Every structure is written in structure tokens, then in C-alpha cells.
Amino acid sequence: MVIKLLLEVMLPLFFYVLLGYLFNRLFKLHLRTLTTLLVYLFLPVAVFMKIYDSPLSGKVAGIVLFYLVIQFVFMSLISTLICRWRGIEKSMQGTFANSIALNNSGNLGLPVNALVFKNDPFALSIGVLIVLFQNIMTFTVGVYNAEASVQMKEAIMKMLKLPIIYSVVLGFILQLSHVKLNHELVTILNPITESFAPFALITLGAQLAESGKEISWNNLAISNFLRLIGGPIIAFALIKIFGFEGVVAKALFIGSAFPSSRNSALLSFKGPHANFAAQTVVTSTILSSLTLPIVIQLASTFF
């Protein structure tokens, strides 16, 4: 399973990041153009289509979502305490918080879920709930965090100008009201959705190529530790408190161990700490190839 996880899930991620890194080194890509395309085209279309297409879990959705809210609050509080302890500047606190509280539950989480649970529909529904929750947090709280270097009113105004917010709302409205999209429209939007992940990872690699030697190793190490090890520890405690068992407990425990969110990093690419955002995603993804198999094994042992 570990080899299959590395070959089928992790290897494509690293390939696209490396591709973006090399292309920027060779051809000096225009990052502002790439990030503009991501934020205003690929990201809103992909998020809208994923929410629109995702089935909502019925039986345990409410309690699972409540668990996810509590988990998110705990991770955010820990981030706040670490920022105060480390004296991290205000403009970076939002980016640091995103790297800890938001994870890559989409293009990494769902493939891992399918691989571990052998495409079990119930386990997949838990995975989808995690993705939907993470999407909501990323494009609301995450967007606000990415603009944390400005005053609250200005940050909210900037957030409301992003199409992501409206694509999330529209996706949920159409999904919950069971509205069918026109076939021709779906045919137009699907290629954008399918190309989003590779394009986003290539952009991430291109951003990494420009990060130079500006690496805050201590903050990077703390972020990776809290995301990959602290996350599962908190999840284990909450799962025991909530009394989850079996597939639900395993899916939630594994879902807490994914690396920092690629999407939340993309939101920071126009800010002053774009390099740190890119570095947390890449390093936590690399390290998760070691930590994730351990968490998967522990899930089988504990639950």
C-alpha cells in the first residue's frame, strides 16, 4: 500500500511541482499572470464544480461537521499561541495559520481515502465532507487570513472581491437544490476543472523557484510538525471524546494527517509571504510521504 500511495498519489504531485520549478528557472515565467489565472479562473471553476458534483453524507454529516469545526478551532488557537510565543509579525500570522489549520484533503485526501478504504462509498462520503469543510474554511477564513496584513474592513473588502466566495455559495445552492447544469456548460467547465490541479502545482513549483534563500527554518519546522504530527494527535483525542468508531474514526484520523493546503498557499501568492506559503506546502508534502503511511497504520491499530 505504501509503494502504491507513493507512486499513484505522491509522485504526480512532485512531478508537477518540479516541472513548474524547472520551467521558471529556464524560461523566467511571469508569476503574476499564472496566479491571476489561478485565482480568477481555475480556482473558482474547480471549486464550484467539485461542490456541485459532491454527494452530501446524510447519516453522520452533522456530528462529523461539528467535529471538524472543533478540530479547526483547536488548530487555529494553537497557531495563535505559537505566533505570540515566536513573535511572528502580524502580516505573516495569517499565512502561518493557514499552513497549520488547512490541509490538502482534496487532490491528496480523496485518492488516499479511495486507496485505503478500497472505494468504500461510506468512507468516501466522510472524505467528501472533509473536503467540503476544508473548501469552506479555505475560501472564507483562509482568504481572510491571507489578507491579515491589512485592516479588518479592508481584508473583508478584498475577500468579497474574490470569485471563490461566490463559486462556493453558488455550488452549494445548486447542489442542495438539485439543479441540473446544462450539458454544454458542463462540457465547457470540466476541462478547466480537470486541469486545475496540474496547473496549480506547476504554479507552486514556479513560486518555489523564486523563493531564493528566504527560508525561516524554525517557523517552517514548527508548521510542518503541527500539521503532520500535531493534527493527528488532536484528531485522536477528539475522536475519542466524540466516540467515533470503525470507518468514521479511521477516515477522520487519516484525514487529519495531510500536508498543508495547496489552495490556501495559492491565496497568499500575491501577499508578502508567498515564499513561506509555497515552502510549507512543498516541505509538508515531502514529509507526509513518511508520516502518512505511519498514520494509516496507526488508524488500523487504534480503530
Buried (B, 14 or more C-beta within 10 A) or exposed (E): EEEEBBEEBBEBBBBBBBBBBBBBEEEEBEBEEBBEBBBBBBBBBBBBBBBBBBEEBEEBBEEBBEBBEBBBEBBBEBBEEBBEEBEBEEBBBBBBBBBBBBBBBBBBBBBBBBBBBEEBEBBBBBBBBBBBBBBBBBBBBBBBBBBBBBEEEEBBEBBEEBBBBEBBBBBBEBBEEEEEBEEEEBEEBEEBBEEBBBBBBBBBBBBBBBBEEEEBEEBBEBBBBBBBBBBBEBBBEBBEEBEBEEBBBBBBBBBBBBBBBBBBBBBBBBBEBBBBBBBBBBBBBBBBBEBBBBBBEBBEEEB
